[in-house]
Amino acid sequence: MNFIIALVTVYTLDKARNGAIVAVMEILTNIDLARLVTFAAVALIVGGIATILTLKIAKLFAFMIEEIDYKIISMLIMLFIIGLAFYFSGFTGLLVLLISTAIGIVPQITGACRSNAMGCLLLPVIVFYLL
């Protein structure tokens, strides 16, 4: 739906409002009414197919969800995130991951409001970009 609205915005205002539309505008120099209708029709058809597939797959996975050991999955996901942080950022990434995890866990343990933790993250960023 967002893509269709963005297409209508490009058609009416001749200004792209998101990255996907910018990519489409690079391929197509102008979007006329026929292309707009074609894009909208394709988006609706694909959206309908995706909805039907999602409902069918959801029924299949509803039976499988009881068999999942969430402790193992949680551990694997944590290891995967740690591995990605190390792969892309090295030890600096692991340090940032450790600090951000601590910032996220402290409100849970102390009963503090999570928006305070968000302030701990946003304030240094705002100060960095203002100075």
N, C-alpha and C positions, 0 to 999 in steps of 0.2 A: 504494500500500500504506500509506503514511504517513497518507493521508486516512482510510482505512478504520479504522486503529488509533485515530486521533484521534476518529472517530465513536464507536467502541466505548467509548473513555474518557469521552466526553461522556455516553453512555447510562448507563454504570455509575456514574461518579463525579459526574455533573452539573457538570463543570468543563471548560472549554475549555482546550486545551493549545497551540493555534497560531492564527495569524491567520485562516486560511481557515475554521476552525471557529467562531471568534468572529463572522465575517460570516454564516455559516449560522445561528448562534444568534440573531442580530439579526433575521433574516428569519423564522425559525421559533422560536416561543417555547419549545416543548418538542419533544424527539425521542423518539417512541415506537418500539416494535419494528418496526412496519410501515415507517416512514420509514427506519429504520436498514437494514433489508433492502433497501429500494428504492435507497438511496444506495450500498450495497455492490454490488448487482447492476449498477447503472449504471457504477460505477467499474471493475468487472471487465470489462464489455462494452467500454467505451471504452479501457481498458488493452489488451485483446486486439486491438481494431482498430488502435490506435496501434502495437502490436508488429508486426502484419502489414504496415502501411504503411511502418514503418521498415525492415523487412527488404527490401521491394521497392525502396524508394528507395535503400537502401544499395547494392544491386546496380547500379542505374543510375549512381550517383555513383562507384562503384569504377572504372568505365571512364573517367570524366571526370577523375579525380584526377591522372592522369599528364600531362594537358594544362595544368595550372595552373602559372602562373609565381609562385612563392611570394615572390619578391623584390618584385614589384609589389603583391601582396596585403598583404605586411607593411608596405610604405610607405603604402598606402591606410589600413590599420588605424591606423597611428601618426598619420597626419594626422587621421583621424576622432576619435581620442582627444584629440589636441591641440585640435581644434575644439570638442569637447564641454566640455573643461576651460575653455576661454576663454569659451564661450557661457554656461555656468552660473556660473562663478566669476571671470571676468575675468583680469586680470594676476596676482591673488593665486593663482588656480587654476593658472595656468601655472607660477608659482614653486613651489607645492606639488608639481606634477607633475614639475618638474625635480629637486627635492630627493629625492623618493621614487624617481625613476628612478635617480639617482646612488646612493642607498642600496641599490637592488637590483642595480646593476651592479658596485659595489665588491667584493662577495664573489666574483663571477665572475672578476674581474681578479686579485685578490690571492690567491685560493684559500682564503679564510676560510670558515668555516661560515655558512650562511645564517641559522641560528637566532640568531647574534650580531646580524645586521641586524634581525631581528624584535625583539630586545631593545632595539635603538636606537629602534624605533618604540613599543614598549609601555611602556618605563620613563617617558618624559615623560607619556604618557596616564595612567598609574597615579598618578604624582605630582600631576598636574593635578586628578584626581578626589579624591585624598586630602586635598589642601590646600584 
